[in-house]
Amino acid sequence: MSIFRDDNEAPRINMNGRQKLFILAIDFAILAELCISISMASANMDTFTPTFMKVFFAMFLPTLLAGFIGHRRLRANTENASS
C-alpha cells in the first residue's frame, strides 16, 4: 500500500547533477565503511558484534552528517546561482 493514493500527489524531489553525484559518492563511502567494518570485526569472532558496531558507527555517523551538510550546500549553491 502506498502512502499517496496517486503518484501525482507525491512531492517531487528535484536534484541537480552535482547533488546526484554527491549522493552516489556518499553511498559508495557507506558501502566501503561496511566492508571495512565487517573485515575488522571478523578478525575476532568472539567479539564480532561489538567490534562491528563500534567501527561502523564511528565511520558512518560522520559520513551521514557530511552527506546532509553537503547535499544542502549543493542545493543552496544552485538556488543562489539561478536567482
Beta strands, then each sheet from edge to edge (+ up, - down):
end
